[in-house]
Amino acid sequence: MSDETPHAHPLPFDVPTVEEMNALLPQYEFHKLAAFGGMGAVYRAQQASLDRPVAVKILPPAFGKEAEFADRFKTEARAMAKLNHTNIVTVYDFGISREGHFYLVMEWVEGHTLHELVQKGNIPLRKVANYVMQLCDALHFAHSHKILHRDVKPGNIMVNEEDRVKVADFGLARPMTGEAEENPFGTPDYAAPEIMDKRGVDQRADIFAAGVVLYELLTGRVPATPRRSVTEYSPVNKRWDEIIAKATDPDPDKRYPDALEFRAHMAAALTLGTSASPVVVTETKPISKEPERVAPKAAPKVAAKVLPWPKIAFAVVAVLCVLLVVFPKPADEAPKPVEIEKPAPKVEKIAEAPPPEKPAIPEKKIEEPKKAEPPKKVVVAAVKPAPAMAAVKPAPAPAPSMPAPVPVMTSSELLAKLETSDPELTQIIVGITASWDANPDTNPGPAKKELASKYIPYLQKTLATTPPAQRDPILSEISNVANNQPLREAEDAWPAVLKQLRQTYDTQMTAITSKAEAAGKELRLSQQASLLQLAKDRAAKGDQDGARRAELIATALVQLTVRPTLEALKETGGKL
């Protein structure tokens, strides 16, 4: 869909009015002209048969006069109708009016284009990355079906009320042949150099345009030549400049080879830090010359000197205690044991022993220590009655309580801020999600949509052979399938043909679901083994919290039955 409004510019061609469109395509009820541009006009209409809103795009009549274009339009419209992806606007029908207008009937998206959101400004970085990663998902799906968009720009990217991206306007889409075109189309600001030079193009041309879109969402403008840094306009990490530079490199061989790799680099930039703080810190330090000041460095040195004091204090106390026990106490405490214990014989022996030994103590310091051994025994005996000294030793009793200060974090606390506390594990989870989405077996959404797109035509064919009184169940079934609503239980009153079609549909849907469950289980188990190995490696390095986080995610992964996203794994792991 174009980003221009009906009142912003004069009409580029003779655009039919709403009344004229009702006459040209009576099967639709046209309500308003929603947008127009040089490549066509878009109307909001209602499909009466299915009672659903649709967008009808018509192309200028000049295109209908070219036989080659008519054949190519039909081929490409059929190819686009097969692009059943949650981030791509679905094509319901196509044709040519009696006035020669080629038209496409598409899903109506209630929301805004990225162009309108850019005009409002101030889109948060995480939301910008989310939009462009969804764009990459859509492009990868189209490229895997050999379809190029060739006109990726904010005006062709819708965002619905649930913040889901819907890539629209595949009107310039072409099969991926790698051949050059005589008349290149596209918007110059977003067109890759090889398109403008009429060289062969492949999926990397769409990646170039997506890189320009990322730059515009971050800065509010398309890049000039030479391109100025994103950080001049937006407080983001310089890593985003590197991503944009690679995506928009003039040489296709130096760009990301596919949209999934482009997406993975954006996801990594988010998990490794999205704020501007790393950039601001590294740039302001040289200017303010803060590192040259001595004061900041003095703090660690003072701390280094202070830290040994407790050990020194304990050592001093220990030395003093030894000195007091070995030297002063025999002289001072000798009478005290006599007074406390009062054993006459022991007192007499102690009193008799010192007279001959005392004069020898100052003269024979080497010999006397041997004879001084009895007094030491007496001193020890004197100290033993003083259990009060031993009673003081409950002071070390707090030692067993030392582990208490080490906080034991709960599962929810360990995973609460996973993006900032464990970027490595976060990146692994992002990779798991990307692998899940890229695998058609684990991601059954496209297969289910394709089955639904085949189911609806069969239902429509039965209407012609079904009596009017029995058509209501068939019409209801068509509406529920088209709008992705839960299907009703089969009823006995249903026409036999509807029962048979439903049975076939249910059988094939069950097969798709079973295949997805088996593939999902296999992927989860293989990824769990990698996570458990990561936990062992972290535990070996002493990173107990990191090991515990990896174990929690590994356990949560095998318990999930839905798409293994970061939020789903955090929520499940936090409950373990």
Order of alpha helices (4+ residues) and beta strands (2+ residues): alpha-beta-beta-beta-alpha-alpha-beta-beta-beta-alpha-alpha-beta-beta-beta-beta-alpha-alpha-alpha-alpha-alpha-alpha-alpha-alpha-alpha-alpha-alpha-alpha-alpha-alpha-alpha-alpha-alpha-alpha-alpha-alpha-alpha-alpha-alpha
